[in-house]
């Protein structure tokens, strides 16, 4: 499983999320249709922990089983 922030952002954008703003190492993405905002931690080139990756997907309302 690819747990990089870039991969997660690509998944979010495919599901209608757009970049709203950034503060420090966290980026906010917003979906106007579902009115959901999720925060993606981007810490340099480091991958996220699997639990964090899945938690952001869950908050976004994206089923992990539909990926790949």
C-alpha positions in Angstrom: 0.0 0.0 0.0 1.3 3.4 -1.0 0.8 5.7 2.0 2.5 8.8 0.7 0.6 12.1 1.1 0.9 12.7 -2.7 -1.0 9.4 -3.3 -3.7 10.4 -0.8 -4.1 13.8 -2.3 -4.5 12.3 -5.8 -7.3 10.0 -4.4 -9.0 12.9 -2.8 -8.9 15.0 -5.9 -10.4 12.1 -8.0 -13.3 12.1 -5.5 -14.0 15.9 -5.9 -11.8 17.4 -3.2 -10.0 20.6 -3.9 -7.1 22.3 -2.1 -8.4 25.0 0.1 -5.5 26.2 2.2 -2.3 25.2 4.0 -0.9 25.9 7.4 2.5 24.6 8.2 2.8 21.0 7.2 -1.0 20.4 7.0 -3.1 20.9 3.9 -6.9 21.3 3.9 -9.0 19.8 1.1 -12.7 20.5 0.7 -15.5 18.8 -1.2 -18.3 21.2 -2.0 -20.8 18.5 -2.9 -20.5 16.6 0.4 -19.5 19.6 2.5 -16.6 17.6 4.0 -13.2 19.1 4.9 -10.2 16.8 5.5 -6.7 17.6 6.7 -3.7 15.9 5.1 -0.4 15.9 7.0 2.5 16.5 4.6 5.8 16.1 6.4 8.5 16.3 3.7 9.0 13.1 1.7 8.0 10.9 4.6 5.1 8.4 4.2 2.1 8.5 6.6 1.4 5.8 9.0 -1.2 3.3 7.6 -3.7 4.2 10.3 -3.5 7.9 9.5 -3.9 7.3 5.8 -7.0 5.1 6.4 -8.4 7.6 8.9 -8.3 10.5 6.4 -10.0 8.2 3.8 -12.7 7.4 6.3 -13.2 11.1 7.2 -13.5 11.8 3.5 -16.2 9.1 3.1 -14.1 7.0 0.7 -14.2 3.3 1.0 -10.7 1.8 1.2 -11.9 -1.4 -0.6 -12.7 0.6 -3.8 -9.0 1.7 -4.2 -6.6 -0.2 -6.5 
